[in-house]
Amino acid sequence: MSALLDSDDQFDLSAPLPRGWLLLEASAGTGKTYSLTALVARSIIEDELRTEQLLMVTFTRAAAAELSEETRAQLRLALAAFSQQLTDDLIPDWLRPLLQCSDSEREDRRQRLEVAVSTIESATITTIHGFFQSALRELGLRAGLLASAEVATEKSDLSDRMLRDRMLTLLSGSTDALGVPDKDPVALERVVRSVLSELDTNLAAGAAPAGPPDGSPESVWATLVGSIREEVRTVRRSSGRINFDDLITGVVELIEDPSVGPSVITALRERYRLVLIDEFQDTDALQWSLFSRCFRPSTDPDDPFLALIVVGDPKQAIYRFRGADISAYLAAASDPRMIRRRMTRNWRSDRVLVDSLNGLLMGTEFGDPDIPYVPVDTPPRDPDPRMLGGGAPLQLRWVPKHPELTSEKGVLLAPKARAHIAEDLTDHVVQLLTGGQILDGEGGSGRPVAPGDICILVRGHTEVDLLIEALSARGLPAVRSRVGSVLDSEAAGHLRLLFTSLARVGDTRRVAALSLSWFVSDPVDAVLDHSFVEQLQRRSAQWAAELESGGVASFFQRLRTDPEVVLSIAASTDVERALTDLEHIVELLHVRSAGRALPASTVLQLLDELIAARSETDVEMRRIDTDARAIQITTIHASKGLEYPIVLLPFPKGANAEDPAVFTADGARYVDAAPLIDWTRDGLTPAARAELSRREVRADELRILYVALTRARHQLVVWWAHTKGVADSPLARILFGDTSDLDSIPVVPSDDDMSDHLDRLAARVGAGLEVREIPAGLAMTPMPSAPAPPVDSFDVAIYPDRPVALRSWYRWSYSKLTEGRPGENEDRARGGHDEPDVPAGGVGNGDPAGSSAPLHGELLQLPGSAAFGVYVHEILERVDFTAEPLADTIATVAGRVFYADLAHLDRQALASGLAAALATPLDADPESLRLVDVPLLDRLTELEFHFALRDGSAAVRVADIFRGARSDPVFGEYFARLARSAGSFDIRGLMTGSIDAVLRIPTPSGSTFSVIDYKTNRLHQPDRPVLESDYAMPVLHRAMEHGDYPVQILFYNVALHRLLSMRLLDYDIDRHIVASRYLFLRGMVGAATPVVDGTRTGVFAWRPSSELILRTSDLLRGDT
């Protein structure tokens, strides 16, 4: 591990791979994703890590998707290098030493990379909540109700309803129950709700004051919110509909449970050998407690676990408002088991800009002495700087107290100062667009600055309209990106007017109010005409009928293709912005209504629920309203992790106070549960709590400013205006104060002293910083005009013929297809509906005369149930079939995935029985393939597939699928029956499934591939001895039809065909795909498994014809 050290604790990507815990502190722009993915590639090359043993966790779905793609790209790069497909100059430095090895080792490494590239989907690369969800699913029955609970993404009103009930009970006896008799009950409820909201956000926080109830008012408050918090969690779990936070607390509670905790830790530790956590600065104490317990460092040289690598930048810890706790990061970083390394080479920004920021921020603390600014450097570049024109790379522009911008008392007025800054910003944009050049290539070749190169960063959506207005006045294209919730937009209000009118067509006042909306172009005073209101009622009635018959998505598509409506919207507002927001809200309503056609009153109710529960989650953030190249305006939070050629930061912002206070004391995090009570415990007075909270907010604001300052590649421009409250802003602390003192407010120099102060700052920073005073009268730079290009034709949007509301659109699985209903949860636990016992008198009457020989095996005596099937599948998924002794290996794995419902199961008998089944020849020839002969590299487990049916919307006639198989010699009659029973049943949407295993079987002419499915079905009659005929071909054939397994085989082979056609250059369906084998494990008893009428008992093999596979694939794709 010490090899990763140098004198400055710098991380070296070429040094020996880490073991144990490693923290990489990666300053902005230092290439953390590249380093993480390179470590993954090295672990696969050097440590023989398999992709299914890899866990990579980040904090958003978008980041997880990017991480997955970057990992795949890094593996492909390494594979190309080992395949001698890269020129020397393209091989990265960290990879060069790994290529210096023997030819045999080089080939082994190449093969490992080849397998990794083809199986990267089996790696767990997910969000923090996605990991906890998959962990609960993999833990199976040990996780209790949580394993099968539905995770609700929308906000629930459960907490509000429980609060209302508790408040009614509490205040019914006395209005002084909470110690504030002068407060209105509604106001009290609002305060308690805000406390509960903070506790929901800060999952690891406790309600303060802590301790047992003592009857004091503050204790009554703390007990109230604590009990509601726990009751809500209990009700959610028992109802089977939990939220993301329940996932985290559920896994942590499992680990802390002494009865299952050790096995849970062992299962997770053996599941993952390498764990990497991105954005670690956004963790909290609960999350870190799980990772630190499960993936602790080990001194055992035989421990297969490699490392837990966490990467983050404490200077970018900006999600405190979502519950992230920087103190948890600092505690982990200070753990003596944690090795800390820094990444300080900035690959993003020009050297002169980096040097200027080093000078500006040197000595800055970001909320804690352990979070200092870390100077960074840059690699050699040609050219550098990479932009010409537009002034210095770093600019600070300040607004003096011009008389026309100040009050009578000489105070700079914020609205006027902001308008002045917006004008100056707009003029700077014009200068960039008319005189700026970005140098892209070597030798100084470049291109003009384009609007899309510029990003304006703001703190909130309230600042955007002023900027849009100023830019639009100069004819500059600008779009807002991810700024605020769409449910706070104007569009939400106009939709509400519309649905209110449609829900009450008989109410003339509500219908008349529709004239105030975007959807009616008539003047407002037209409502004075009775005939106009009648006409509006008729139109509303027609719209209401269309909404109820087709659903909200279909209705909106009709509406947006109505020329009168579109012209009305265009006359009222920015039509692109309005249509984007309207479409976004309609999409949310469509999801909320599950695509059903509902009356206007119900849609209105759903809209009100969405507005009441609005947030700034990814799904609700406002979208860009045009694809045109335009100036982007986005929030600093949304910009995190992104970069832009030019960044403009116009409005400094002061810190906001919190109510109720959230604070850290003695290493623990708390929410003030009694904000209306003047209470003191352990020295924590109201003033002390407020100050602790205020200090955290100020530290957070400093880190938010750091994020904003580090997004630019070529130029960063910052504006300053000394308006009310901004002396308490992070920019003021950096320019005029001491960032190590968060208890005081900086003293801002007067205008007379400001120039001298900023000149001294510029001298300290260097030539890369330009300070400019904004004059009172701005001389606006002229914007050159260009003639509009001629327009030869217009493209008109035509409403599609197909209906938007597709009643048969679902995710379909093979079983739901034969049942005629959709797959509501194809992400089932393995085994699922394959495993129920066949009822007495069912398919298992193999030899009623009793002439067949007895069959003896350990699995035959074990109980049958769906839980047993799931259990066996989990075991087989985890076991290396080539391990020796195999029965002992199976027993060990069985103990680690032990289910409470199967506590009395004879695990030794199970292990022996499964070992025998795996050692059974799969054909009549005793020398034929056995599963124990198949190494892990040739077995792909739990292959999930999803593919669209036709174009995702066109119908597939189910009977057509089955008719194509009527001539099959094995199952022709079965498919004919299905075709007749399917009638005119159509399906649309996606086909999905999960194949237990795909085997790659080497042959002299190359590899072949076979679908494998494990069946634990009990085919024999439990009230008599088991006979060979119970698992012979006639019974297996009936069991296959009874379970509709031929349909399953057909779809699995279609999926395998599509996979191989994409992966194999010389793919030939006749040569590569061989018979699928359905293994009824109870009838497979080892080498002595009998052969009856030429087939091995328990083994059913069937190969749909190539013509049938291709025809079915084409039919599902829409090619026939």
Residue pairs with C-beta under 8 A, 6 or more apart in sequence:
1 16
1 18
1 19
1 20
1 22
1 339
3 12
3 15
3 16
4 11
4 12
4 15
4 16
4 18
4 22
4 339
4 341
5 341
6 12
8 342
8 344
9 340
9 341
9 342
10 341
10 342
10 343
10 344
11 24
11 35
11 341
11 342
11 343
13 35
13 38
13 39
13 93
13 94
14 93
14 94
14 97
17 39
17 42
17 43
17 46
17 47
17 306
17 307
18 39
18 307
18 309
18 339
19 297
19 306
19 307
20 297
20 298
20 307
20 308
20 337
20 339
21 297
21 307
21 308
21 309
21 310
21 335
21 337
21 338
21 339
22 307
22 308
22 309
22 310
22 338
22 339
22 341
23 280
23 310
23 311
23 312
23 332
23 333
23 338
23 339
23 340
23 341
24 32
24 35
24 309
24 310
24 311
24 312
24 341
24 342
24 343
25 311
25 312
25 313
25 314
25 333
25 340
25 341
25 342
25 343
25 374
26 32
26 35
26 311
26 312
26 313
26 342
26 343
27 313
27 315
27 342
27 343
27 344
27 346
27 374
27 376
27 710
28 313
28 315
28 316
28 346
28 348
28 706
28 707
28 710
28 711
29 346
29 347
29 348
29 349
29 376
29 643
29 710
30 343
30 344
30 345
30 346
30 347
30 376
31 343
31 345
31 347
32 278
32 311
32 343
33 66
33 67
33 70
33 278
34 70
34 74
35 311
35 343
36 56
36 67
36 276
36 278
36 309
36 311
37 67
37 70
37 71
37 73
37 74
37 75
38 74
38 92
38 94
39 276
39 309
40 49
40 54
40 56
40 71
40 74
40 75
40 274
40 276
41 74
41 75
41 77
41 78
41 95
41 113
42 94
42 98
43 49
43 54
43 274
43 306
44 50
44 51
44 75
44 112
44 113
44 116
45 78
45 98
45 109
45 112
45 113
46 98
47 273
47 274
47 306
48 112
49 273
49 274
49 306
50 115
50 116
50 119
50 936
51 115
51 116
51 119
51 120
51 122
51 123
52 119
52 122
52 123
52 941
53 271
53 272
53 273
53 274
54 123
54 124
54 125
54 272
54 273
54 274
54 276
55 123
55 124
55 131
55 271
55 272
55 274
55 275
55 276
56 64
56 67
56 68
56 71
56 123
56 124
56 125
56 126
56 275
56 276
56 277
56 278
57 126
57 127
57 128
57 131
57 275
57 276
57 277
57 278
58 64
58 67
58 126
58 127
58 128
58 277
58 278
58 279
59 127
59 128
59 278
59 279
59 282
59 319
60 127
60 618
61 127
61 130
61 618
62 618
63 127
63 278
63 279
63 641
64 125
64 126
64 127
64 130
67 125
67 278
68 120
68 123
68 125
71 120
71 123
71 125
72 117
72 120
75 113
75 116
75 117
75 120
76 117
77 86
77 92
77 95
78 95
78 113
79 110
79 113
79 114
79 117
80 86
81 91
81 95
81 99
82 99
82 106
82 109
82 110
82 113
83 110
91 99
98 109
99 106
101 109
115 937
118 1063
119 940
122 940
122 941
122 942
124 131
124 134
124 272
126 134
128 248
128 287
129 151
129 244
129 247
129 248
132 244
132 247
132 248
132 250
132 251
133 151
133 247
135 251
135 268
136 143
136 146
136 147
136 247
136 250
136 251
137 143
137 147
137 827
137 829
138 267
138 271
138 874
139 147
139 254
139 264
139 267
140 147
140 829
140 870
140 871
140 874
140 897
140 899
141 147
141 867
141 870
141 899
141 900
141 901
141 902
142 254
142 260
142 263
142 264
142 898
142 899
142 900
143 250
143 251
143 254
145 237
145 238
145 240
146 237
146 242
146 246
146 247
146 250
147 829
148 240
148 829
149 237
149 240
149 241
149 242
149 246
150 240
150 241
150 242
151 242
151 243
151 244
151 247
152 241
152 242
152 243
153 244
153 619
154 592
154 613
155 613
155 615
156 236
156 241
156 243
157 609
157 612
157 613
158 232
158 235
158 236
159 193
159 196
159 200
159 228
159 232
160 193
162 228
162 231
162 232
162 235
163 189
163 192
163 193
163 196
163 228
164 189
166 224
166 227
166 228
167 185
167 188
167 189
167 192
170 177
170 178
170 224
171 177
171 178
171 185
171 188
175 181
175 185
177 220
178 188
178 217
178 220
178 221
178 224
178 676
179 217
179 218
179 220
179 221
179 674
179 676
179 677
180 188
180 217
180 676
180 677
183 191
183 676
188 676
191 660
191 675
191 676
192 221
192 224
192 225
194 659
194 660
194 675
195 207
195 221
195 225
195 660
195 671
195 672
195 673
195 675
196 225
196 228
196 229
198 205
198 660
198 662
198 671
199 205
199 207
199 225
199 229
199 671
199 673
200 229
200 245
201 321
201 322
201 323
202 284
202 323
202 325
202 662
202 669
202 671
203 245
203 248
203 249
203 284
203 286
203 323
204 284
204 285
204 286
204 323
204 325
204 328
204 669
205 323
205 662
205 669
205 670
205 671
206 668
206 669
206 670
206 671
207 222
207 225
207 226
207 229
207 670
207 671
207 673
208 222
208 670
208 671
208 672
208 673
208 674
208 681
208 684
208 689
209 218
209 219
209 222
209 673
209 674
209 679
209 681
210 222
210 670
211 219
211 681
213 219
213 220
213 222
213 223
216 679
217 674
217 677
217 679
218 673
218 674
218 677
218 679
218 681
221 673
221 674
221 677
222 673
222 674
224 673
225 673
226 673
233 246
233 249
236 242
236 243
236 246
237 246
237 250
242 250
248 286
248 287
248 290
249 286
251 264
251 290
252 286
252 289
252 290
254 260
254 261
254 264
255 261
255 264
255 265
255 289
255 290
255 293
255 294
263 895
263 896
263 898
264 294
265 293
265 294
266 896
267 896
267 897
268 294
268 295
269 294
269 295
269 305
270 304
270 896
272 295
272 305
273 304
273 305
273 306
274 306
274 307
274 309
275 291
275 295
275 307
275 308
275 309
276 308
276 309
276 310
276 311
277 283
277 291
277 308
277 309
277 310
277 311
278 311
278 312
279 311
279 312
280 310
280 311
280 312
280 329
280 332
281 312
281 313
281 314
281 316
281 317
281 324
281 326
281 329
282 312
282 317
282 319
282 322
282 324
283 312
283 324
283 325
283 328
283 329
283 332
284 323
284 324
284 325
284 328
285 325
285 327
285 328
285 331
285 669
287 328
288 328
288 331
288 332
291 308
291 310
292 308
292 332
292 335
295 305
295 308
296 337
297 308
297 337
298 305
310 332
312 329
314 326
314 329
314 330
314 333
314 366
314 368
314 370
314 371
314 703
315 366
315 371
315 373
315 374
315 703
315 706
316 640
316 703
316 706
316 707
317 324
317 326
317 329
317 371
317 700
317 703
318 636
318 637
318 640
318 700
318 703
318 704
318 707
319 637
320 326
320 662
320 696
320 697
320 700
321 700
325 664
325 669
326 367
326 368
326 371
326 699
327 664
327 667
327 669
330 368
330 370
330 371
331 667
332 338
333 340
333 370
334 370
342 374
344 374
344 375
344 376
344 377
345 376
345 377
345 378
345 379
346 354
346 376
346 377
346 378
347 378
347 379
348 643
348 710
348 713
349 357
349 378
349 710
349 712
349 713
349 714
350 378
350 381
350 384
350 385
350 386
350 387
350 393
350 713
350 714
351 377
351 378
351 381
351 384
351 385
352 384
352 385
352 393
352 767
352 768
353 385
353 393
353 394
353 712
353 713
353 714
353 715
353 716
353 768
354 376
354 377
354 378
355 766
355 768
356 392
356 393
356 394
356 765
356 766
356 768
356 769
357 394
357 709
357 710
357 716
358 375
358 376
359 764
359 765
359 766
359 768
359 769
360 394
360 709
360 734
360 761
360 765
360 769
361 373
361 706
361 709
361 734
362 373
362 375
363 372
363 373
363 739
364 372
364 373
364 702
364 734
364 739
365 371
365 372
365 373
365 702
365 739
365 740
366 372
366 373
366 699
366 702
366 703
366 706
366 739
367 695
367 696
367 698
367 699
367 700
367 702
367 703
367 742
368 699
369 740
371 703
373 706
378 384
382 442
382 443
383 439
383 442
383 443
383 444
385 393
385 439
385 714
386 438
386 439
386 440
386 713
386 714
387 393
387 436
387 437
387 438
387 439
387 449
387 645
387 646
387 714
387 715
388 436
388 437
388 439
388 446
389 431
389 432
389 435
389 436
389 437
389 449
390 428
390 431
390 432
390 435
390 436
390 449
390 646
390 715
391 428
391 431
391 715
391 717
391 770
391 772
392 715
392 767
392 768
392 769
392 770
393 714
393 715
393 716
393 768
394 715
394 716
394 718
394 765
394 768
394 769
394 770
395 715
395 716
395 717
395 718
395 769
395 770
395 771
395 772
396 718
396 719
396 720
396 735
396 758
396 761
396 769
396 770
396 771
396 772
397 421
397 424
397 717
397 718
397 719
397 720
397 771
397 772
397 773
397 774
398 719
398 720
398 721
398 754
398 758
398 771
398 772
398 773
398 774
399 405
399 412
399 417
399 420
399 421
399 719
399 720
399 721
399 722
399 774
400 751
400 754
400 773
400 774
401 410
401 411
401 412
401 722
401 751
402 420
402 776
403 776
404 416
404 776
405 412
405 413
405 416
405 417
405 420
405 776
406 412
406 413
406 416
407 413
411 723
411 724
412 721
412 722
412 723
412 724
413 723
414 721
414 723
414 724
417 721
417 723
418 463
418 466
418 650
418 651
418 721
419 466
419 470
420 721
420 774
420 778
421 650
421 651
421 719
421 721
421 774
422 466
422 467
422 469
422 470
422 650
423 470
423 778
423 780
424 719
424 774
424 778
425 456
425 467
425 470
425 648
425 650
425 717
425 719
426 470
426 471
426 473
426 474
426 476
427 778
427 780
427 781
428 648
428 717
429 451
429 454
429 471
429 474
429 476
429 631
429 648
430 474
430 476
430 780
430 781
430 782
430 783
431 781
432 449
432 453
432 454
432 646
432 715
433 448
433 449
433 450
433 451
433 476
433 783
434 781
434 783
434 784
436 448
436 449
436 646
437 446
437 447
437 448
437 449
438 446
438 447
438 448
438 449
438 453
438 645
438 714
439 445
439 446
440 446
440 447
449 645
449 646
450 629
451 476
451 477
451 478
451 629
451 630
451 631
452 629
452 630
452 631
452 632
453 644
453 645
453 646
454 631
454 632
454 644
454 645
454 646
454 648
455 631
455 632
455 633
455 634
455 639
455 644
455 646
455 647
455 648
455 711
456 467
456 478
456 631
456 632
456 633
456 634
456 647
456 648
456 649
456 650
457 634
457 635
457 636
457 639
457 647
457 648
457 649
457 708
457 711
458 464
458 467
458 483
458 633
458 634
458 635
458 636
458 650
458 651
459 635
459 636
459 651
459 653
459 704
460 483
460 484
460 635
461 480
461 483
461 484
461 488
461 622
461 635
463 650
463 651
464 480
464 483
464 484
464 633
467 478
467 633
467 650
468 478
468 480
468 633
471 477
471 478
471 631
472 478
474 780
474 783
475 783
476 631
476 783
477 626
477 628
477 629
477 630
477 631
478 630
478 631
478 632
478 633
479 624
479 625
479 626
479 628
479 630
479 631
479 632
479 633
480 577
480 622
480 624
480 625
480 632
480 633
480 634
481 622
481 623
481 624
481 632
481 633
481 634
481 638
482 621
482 622
482 623
482 634
482 635
482 638
483 621
483 622
483 633
483 634
483 635
483 638
484 616
484 621
484 622
485 614
485 615
485 616
485 620
485 621
485 622
486 492
486 581
486 584
486 585
486 588
486 620
486 621
486 622
486 623
487 585
487 588
487 610
487 611
487 614
487 620
488 614
489 581
489 585
489 622
490 573
490 578
490 581
491 578
491 581
491 582
491 584
491 585
492 581
492 585
492 607
492 611
494 517
494 518
494 519
494 578
494 582
495 582
495 585
495 586
495 607
496 604
496 607
496 608
496 611
497 513
497 514
497 516
497 517
498 514
498 517
498 519
498 543
499 600
499 603
499 604
499 607
500 510
500 513
500 604
501 510
501 511
501 513
501 514
501 536
501 540
502 540
502 543
502 544
502 547
502 600
502 604
503 510
503 544
503 599
503 600
503 601
503 603
503 604
504 510
504 511
505 511
505 537
505 540
505 541
505 544
506 537
508 533
508 537
511 533
511 536
511 537
511 540
512 527
512 533
512 536
514 520
514 536
514 540
515 522
515 523
515 524
515 526
515 527
515 536
516 524
518 568
518 569
518 572
518 573
518 578
519 559
519 565
519 568
519 569
520 536
520 568
521 564
521 567
521 568
521 571
522 532
526 532
527 533
527 536
543 555
543 559
544 599
544 600
546 554
546 555
546 558
547 555
547 597
547 598
547 599
547 600
547 603
548 597
548 598
548 599
548 600
549 597
550 558
550 597
550 803
550 804
550 805
551 590
551 593
551 595
551 596
551 597
551 598
551 804
551 805
552 586
552 589
552 590
552 593
552 598
552 603
553 586
553 587
553 590
553 595
553 804
553 805
554 597
554 803
554 804
554 805
556 582
556 583
556 586
557 799
557 800
557 804
558 799
559 565
560 566
560 579
560 582
560 583
561 797
561 798
561 799
566 575
566 579
569 575
569 578
569 579
572 578
574 625
576 625
576 626
577 625
579 625
580 622
580 623
580 624
580 625
580 626
581 622
581 623
581 625
584 622
584 623
585 607
585 610
588 610
588 619
588 620
589 603
589 606
589 607
589 610
592 606
592 609
592 610
593 602
593 603
593 606
595 805
595 806
595 809
597 805
598 606
614 620
621 638
624 632
632 644
636 704
636 705
636 707
636 708
637 704
637 707
639 707
639 708
639 711
640 707
642 711
643 711
643 712
643 713
644 711
644 712
644 713
645 712
645 713
645 714
645 715
646 712
646 713
646 714
646 715
646 716
646 717
647 708
647 711
647 712
647 715
647 716
647 717
648 717
649 708
649 709
649 716
649 717
649 718
649 719
650 719
651 719
652 719
652 720
652 721
652 726
652 729
652 731
652 732
653 701
653 726
653 729
654 725
654 726
654 727
654 728
654 729
655 694
655 697
655 698
655 701
655 728
655 729
655 730
656 697
657 690
657 693
657 694
657 697
658 693
658 694
658 697
659 675
660 671
660 672
660 673
660 675
661 671
661 672
661 675
661 689
661 690
661 692
661 693
662 669
662 670
662 671
662 672
662 693
662 696
663 669
663 670
663 672
663 689
663 692
663 693
663 696
664 670
664 692
664 696
665 682
665 684
665 692
672 689
672 693
678 686
679 686
680 686
691 743
694 742
695 742
695 743
698 728
698 730
698 733
698 742
699 742
701 729
701 730
702 730
702 733
702 734
702 739
704 730
705 730
705 731
705 734
709 716
709 718
718 731
719 774
720 731
720 735
722 748
726 732
727 736
727 745
727 746
727 747
727 748
728 745
728 746
732 745
732 746
732 748
733 739
733 746
735 746
735 758
735 761
736 746
736 747
736 748
736 749
736 757
737 744
737 745
737 746
737 747
738 746
749 756
749 757
755 773
758 771
759 771
761 769
761 771
762 769
762 770
762 771
802 953
802 954
806 953
806 988
806 989
808 955
808 986
808 987
808 988
808 989
809 953
809 988
809 989
810 816
810 822
810 823
810 987
810 988
810 989
810 990
811 822
811 823
811 826
811 946
811 989
811 990
811 991
811 992
812 822
812 823
812 949
812 987
812 989
812 990
812 991
812 992
813 823
813 826
813 991
813 992
813 993
814 993
814 1044
814 1047
814 1048
814 1050
814 1051
815 823
815 833
815 1044
815 1048
816 822
816 823
816 824
817 958
817 987
817 1047
818 978
818 1044
818 1047
820 958
820 982
820 985
822 989
823 992
826 992
826 993
826 994
829 870
829 873
830 869
830 870
830 873
830 874
830 877
830 942
830 994
830 996
831 866
831 868
831 869
831 870
831 871
831 872
831 873
831 1016
832 866
832 869
832 870
833 866
834 869
834 1013
834 1015
834 1016
834 1017
834 1043
835 864
835 865
835 866
835 868
835 869
835 870
835 1015
835 1016
835 1017
836 864
836 865
836 866
836 1017
837 864
837 865
837 1017
837 1018
838 844
838 1017
838 1018
838 1019
838 1039
838 1042
840 1021
840 1022
840 1023
842 1042
843 1019
843 1035
843 1038
843 1039
843 1042
844 1018
844 1019
844 1020
844 1021
844 1030
844 1035
844 1039
845 1021
845 1035
846 852
846 1019
846 1020
846 1027
846 1029
846 1030
846 1031
846 1032
846 1034
846 1035
847 1027
847 1029
847 1030
850 1027
852 1027
852 1028
852 1029
852 1030
852 1032
852 1092
853 1027
853 1028
853 1090
854 1025
854 1026
854 1027
854 1028
855 1026
855 1027
855 1028
855 1030
855 1031
855 1083
855 1085
855 1090
855 1097
856 1026
856 1085
857 913
857 916
857 1026
857 1082
857 1083
857 1084
857 1085
857 1086
858 909
858 910
858 912
858 913
858 916
859 909
859 910
859 913
859 914
859 916
859 917
859 1016
859 1081
859 1082
859 1085
860 913
860 1020
860 1026
860 1082
861 909
862 868
862 905
862 906
862 909
862 910
862 913
862 1082
863 905
864 1016
864 1017
864 1018
867 899
867 901
867 902
868 902
868 905
868 1016
869 1016
870 899
871 894
871 897
871 899
871 902
871 905
872 910
872 914
872 1014
872 1016
872 1081
873 996
873 1014
874 897
875 890
875 893
875 894
875 897
875 914
876 914
876 996
876 997
876 1014
877 941
877 942
877 996
878 893
878 896
878 897
879 886
879 889
879 890
879 893
880 889
880 935
880 936
881 918
881 931
881 932
881 934
881 936
881 939
882 932
882 933
882 934
882 935
882 936
883 889
886 915
886 918
886 919
886 932
887 908
887 911
887 912
887 914
887 915
888 911
890 910
890 911
890 914
890 915
891 907
891 908
891 910
891 911
894 907
894 910
894 911
895 907
898 907
913 1081
913 1082
913 1085
914 1081
916 1084
916 1085
916 1086
917 931
917 1079
917 1081
917 1084
917 1085
917 1086
917 1098
918 930
918 931
918 932
919 930
919 931
919 932
919 1086
919 1087
920 930
920 931
920 1084
920 1085
920 1086
920 1087
920 1089
920 1096
920 1098
920 1099
921 927
921 928
921 929
921 930
921 1087
921 1089
921 1096
922 928
922 929
922 930
922 931
922 1077
922 1079
922 1096
922 1099
922 1101
923 929
923 1096
923 1099
923 1101
924 1091
924 1094
924 1095
924 1096
926 1087
929 1001
931 1012
934 999
934 1001
937 1000
938 999
938 1000
938 1001
938 1002
939 997
939 998
939 999
939 1000
940 997
940 998
940 1000
941 996
941 997
942 994
942 995
942 996
942 997
943 994
943 995
943 997
943 998
943 1055
943 1059
944 992
944 993
944 994
944 995
945 991
945 992
945 993
945 994
945 995
945 1055
945 1058
945 1059
946 990
946 991
946 992
947 990
947 991
947 1055
947 1058
947 1116
948 989
948 990
948 991
949 956
949 987
949 988
949 989
949 990
949 991
949 1116
949 1118
950 956
950 988
950 1116
950 1117
950 1118
951 1118
952 988
952 989
952 990
953 988
954 988
954 1118
955 986
955 987
955 988
956 986
956 987
956 988
956 1115
956 1116
956 1118
957 982
957 984
957 985
957 986
958 982
958 985
958 986
958 987
959 979
959 980
959 982
959 983
959 984
959 985
960 1115
961 1112
961 1115
961 1116
962 975
962 976
962 978
962 979
962 982
962 1047
963 975
963 976
963 979
964 975
964 1108
964 1111
964 1112
964 1115
965 971
965 972
965 975
965 1046
965 1050
965 1104
965 1108
965 1112
966 972
966 975
966 976
966 979
968 975
968 1104
968 1105
968 1108
970 1037
970 1046
970 1102
971 1040
971 1041
971 1046
971 1102
974 1041
974 1046
975 1046
978 1047
991 1051
991 1116
993 1048
993 1051
993 1052
993 1055
995 1011
995 1012
995 1013
995 1052
995 1055
995 1056
996 1012
996 1013
996 1014
997 1011
997 1012
997 1013
997 1014
998 1009
998 1010
998 1011
998 1012
998 1056
999 1009
999 1010
999 1012
1000 1007
1000 1008
1000 1009
1001 1007
1001 1008
1001 1009
1001 1010
1001 1074
1005 1071
1006 1071
1006 1072
1007 1072
1008 1071
1008 1072
1008 1073
1008 1074
1009 1056
1009 1060
1009 1072
1009 1073
1009 1074
1010 1073
1010 1074
1010 1075
1010 1076
1010 1077
1011 1049
1011 1052
1011 1053
1011 1056
1011 1076
1011 1077
1012 1076
1012 1077
1012 1079
1013 1045
1013 1048
1013 1049
1013 1052
1013 1076
1013 1077
1013 1078
1013 1079
1014 1079
1014 1081
1015 1039
1015 1043
1015 1078
1015 1079
1015 1080
1015 1081
1016 1081
1016 1082
1017 1039
1017 1043
1017 1080
1017 1082
1018 1082
1019 1030
1019 1031
1019 1035
1019 1036
1019 1039
1019 1080
1019 1082
1019 1083
1020 1026
1020 1027
1020 1030
1020 1031
1020 1082
1021 1030
1028 1090
1028 1092
1028 1097
1029 1035
1029 1092
1030 1083
1031 1080
1031 1082
1031 1083
1031 1097
1031 1098
1032 1092
1032 1093
1032 1095
1032 1097
1033 1092
1033 1093
1033 1095
1033 1100
1036 1078
1036 1080
1036 1083
1036 1098
1036 1100
1037 1100
1039 1045
1039 1080
1039 1100
1040 1046
1040 1078
1040 1100
1040 1102
1045 1078
1046 1102
1049 1076
1049 1078
1049 1102
1049 1104
1050 1104
1050 1108
1050 1109
1050 1112
1051 1112
1052 1076
1053 1073
1053 1076
1053 1104
1053 1109
1054 1109
1054 1112
1054 1113
1054 1116
1056 1073
1057 1069
1057 1073
1057 1109
1057 1110
1057 1113
1058 1113
1060 1067
1060 1069
1060 1072
1060 1073
1061 1067
1064 1072
1069 1106
1069 1109
1069 1110
1070 1106
1073 1103
1073 1106
1073 1109
1074 1103
1075 1101
1075 1102
1075 1103
1076 1101
1076 1102
1076 1103
1077 1099
1077 1100
1077 1101
1078 1099
1078 1100
1078 1101
1078 1102
1079 1098
1079 1099
1079 1100
1080 1098
1080 1099
1080 1100
1081 1098
1082 1098
1083 1089
1083 1097
1083 1098
1083 1099
1084 1096
1084 1097
1084 1098
1084 1099
1085 1097
1085 1098
1089 1096
1089 1097
1089 1098
1090 1096
1090 1097
1091 1097
1095 1101
1111 1120
1114 1120
